[in-house]
């Protein structure tokens, strides 16, 4: 069995509170690459202390920023981790085992999503956050797009899954959830304006009901009590609020 080099990539913008704990869980990697995007806090010092290779710059879009980090990784396999995520020891071991003699492609990794200290398993999706993502991939198998919010990802090669989830601390509290909704609808509005087709009021109103049902019923958000109600509410209104912001705040408004 071969033991290919594994690079771990972390992208950060002023993440001095999250980086120490995040990076401390990544010592199983052969290489640690940290992309610092316009950081003005102690993120650089923290990354250097962890022995990371640094990629520093200013990227207006998430996709090119992440692609620059991928290009800086030397390993044939790359694990992509966000600063607000933690890799459990069991996942680290599973990653190492998975890439031994693996064909090029990618592995989906599940997320255990937290709001504060509360593990919220159900109701995620759409803009709110995914239940899994292609985080472990061979170099060249994953390319990020240029959208402002949730860039599209181009994937090639064999698709597989790992069983151990990443711990993802999505929001600190409900205020943080609301602030994220504000950021994401603003970015989505800019994407809509850039596309030249922002849609219609009637269609976005109709989408409220299907998206609410999908989050609360299909994705079993009802099992999370009021947190599930919040997730369904944000998911349902995200397209409508993005559309209204594009109409009222877009170029020439």
N, C-alpha and C positions, 0 to 999 in steps of 0.2 A: 504493500500500500504506500502511495506517495503522500507527502505532507506539503502541499503547495503553500507558498507565501500568502498570508492574509493581511490585507490592509483594512483599517477601519477609518472611515471618513466622518468627521463631525463639522457641521457648518454653524457658525456662531455670529451673532451681532449683539454685543454688550450682554454677555451671558455669565458674568462673574459669579452670580449666585448659583447657577445650575452646573457650570462646567466642572468644578472640583469633584463632585459626586459622580457625574457622568463619566469623566475620564478615568476615575479610579477603578471603574468596573471594566476597563478595556485593556488591561495589561496582558490579556491572552493573545493579543494581536502581534504580528511581526512588525507592523508599521502603523503608526498613528498619524493621520493627516488632519489638521484643523484649518479650516478656511475662516479667516477673520474678515468680516465685511464691515468696514467703517467703525471699528470698535474704539471706544474712547474710555473704557473702563479697564479693569485688570485682566480681561480675557487673554491678552497676549502673554502676560506674565504667567498665568495659570497653565496655559497650553505649553509653554516652554518648559515649565517645571515638570510637566508630565512626559517630556521627551518627544513632543510632537514635531513633525515637519509642518511649518507654517506656510500658508498661502494667503497673502494679504492684498486687499484692494477694495474697490468700490464698484458694486454691481447693482444696477437699478432693478434687475429682474432675478428671480430665484433660480430659474433654469440655468442660465449661463454661470451663475455663481456655483451651483452644484456640479455642473459639467467641468468647471475649472478644477474643482476638488478631485473629481474622478480622474482627470488627466494627470494629476500629481501623485496618484497612487501607483506604487511600483508592483504590487501583488497582482497575480492573475485572478484573484478573488477579492471582492470588496464588500464590506459590511457597512451600510450607511445608517448612522445613528444621529438623532437630533439631541440637542443639549438638554431638553426636558425629558429625555428617556434614559432608562437604566437597563443594562443587560445583565440578567441573572446568571449565576455561575452555571446553571443547568443549560441555559441557552448557549453560553460560550462553548461548552463541551459539545453540544449538538451541532453548532456551526462548524467546529473543527472536524468532527466526524463526517459531516455532510459533504465537505469539499474534497475529501480524499477520493481521488479517482473519479470525481464527478465530471460529466460532460458539460460543455459550456451552456450557459443559460442562467436561470434565476430561481430563487426560492422565495416563496411568500412566507412572511413571518406575522403571526397574530399580534395584536396589541391588547394589553390589559389597560384600559383607559381610566384615569383617576380624575376626579374633581376634588381638589384638596386631598384629604386622606381617604375619601370614599371611592372604592372601586365600583365603577359603573359599567357593567358588561353589556347592557342591551340598549337599543335605540340609536346607536351611532350610524352615521352614513351621510351621504351628500357632503355639504360643506363642513358639517360638524366634526367629522373625523372618521377615518376608515377603521374597520375591524381587523384588517390585515393589509400588508403592502409588500412589494418586491424589494426587500432591503438587502438581501444577500445575492450577489450576481457576479458573473465572470466579466472581466473587463471587456467593454465593447457591447455588452448585452443590454445596457440601459442608457438611454439618452433622454435628457430633460428638454421640454419645450420652452417657449418664450412667453407664456401667458403670465399675467401679474398674479393671479390667484389660482392655486392648485394647477400648476403647469401640467400639460399632458406629458406622458412618458411613453417613449418608444422602446419596446422590449423585443428581444430576439432570443432564440434558443429554447431549450427544454424548460418547461414550467413544473416546479415541484413545491412541496410545502414542508415546513418545519413544525414541530408540535409545541415547542415552548414559546410563550409570548414574551415580548418586550414590555416592560412597565413604562407606561406613557402618562406623565403628569400634565394633562391637557390644560386645565385651568386651576388657579389657586382657589377660586370661590365663584359665586354667582356674578359678582361685579366683573370678574375677569372674563366670564363667559359673554357678558354683554359687551365688554370692550372688544373682544375678539370678533363678535358679530358686527360691530361698527367698522372695524378694520377690513374685514373680509367683504362686506357689502360695498364699501368704498372702492376696494381694489377691483371687485367684480364689475362695478359700474364703469370703471375705466376700460376694462377688457371689452365690455359691450359697446362702448363708444368707439373703440379702436376697430372693432369688427365691422362697423357700419350698419349693423342690424341689432337694435336693442330689444326687439320683440314688441308685444302689445300688452296693454293693461289687462284686457279680457283674458288672454291666455295665461298670464301670470297669476291672476286671481283664481282661475280654474286649477292651477297647479297646487294651490294651498291644500286642497282637500286630499289629493292623491299622495302628496309628500307627507302630510300629517299621518295618514293611515299607514304609510310604509314605515315611518319611524316608530309610531306608537304601537301598531298592531303587528305588521309583518316582521319587524325587527325586534319585537317584544319589549318596547320601551315601557310598557305598562308595568313590567316587573320591577322597575326602578322607582316607583312612586312618583313624587313631584319632580325628581330629576328627569324622569322619562317624559313628563309633561313639558318641561323646559326644552329638552332636546327636540321633541316633536314641534313645539312652537317655533323654535329657531329654524329648523329644517323647512317647515312649511312656508315661512315668510321670507326666507332668504332670497328667492328669485324676485319676489314682488318688491321688496325694499331695494334690491340692487337695480331693478328697472326704474323705480321712482327716482333714485339718486342719479341714474344716467340721464333721465329726462330733466331733472331740476338742477343738477350740478355739473353736467357734461359741458364740453367745449361750446362756447357761444351762448351759454345760459346766463 
